[in-house]
């Protein structure tokens, strides 16, 4: 009986370890911050963060920034927020609630799919967003990878 319990525990541990490894690979995917190809602004991680936090409201040429993000509970958004914005989802929800309430900013346009992000950025010279790097097409310009 002890051997059967031990084997079951080992199987569960292996499955758990496999799940962790697979989820880490999904999170380890590289992402690209993208803009319209005609956008000539310069970008750094800090500048991108300030744009997505509505602290920088225009590009170098004076055009207003329109930023696009994924739904709150997606892995890609959480990876972006942790790496670039250095904030947790809860911190950002509180941050946006405060900015909207005081009239000092608006949260990003929320989009559900990679294809929608690509479409919006390719058609909008004032747009900025992020997608998995393997999905980048010539219709957008990569300005930062993470």
Secondary structure as UniProt FT lines:
FT   HELIX           2..27
FT   STRAND          31..36
FT   TURN            37..38
FT   HELIX           45..52
FT   TURN            53..54
FT   TURN            60..61
FT   STRAND          66..70
FT   TURN            72..73
FT   HELIX           75..80
FT   HELIX           81..85
FT   HELIX           89..102
FT   STRAND          109..111
FT   HELIX           114..123
FT   TURN            125..126
FT   STRAND          127..132
FT   HELIX           133..135
FT   TURN            138..139
FT   STRAND          140..145
//
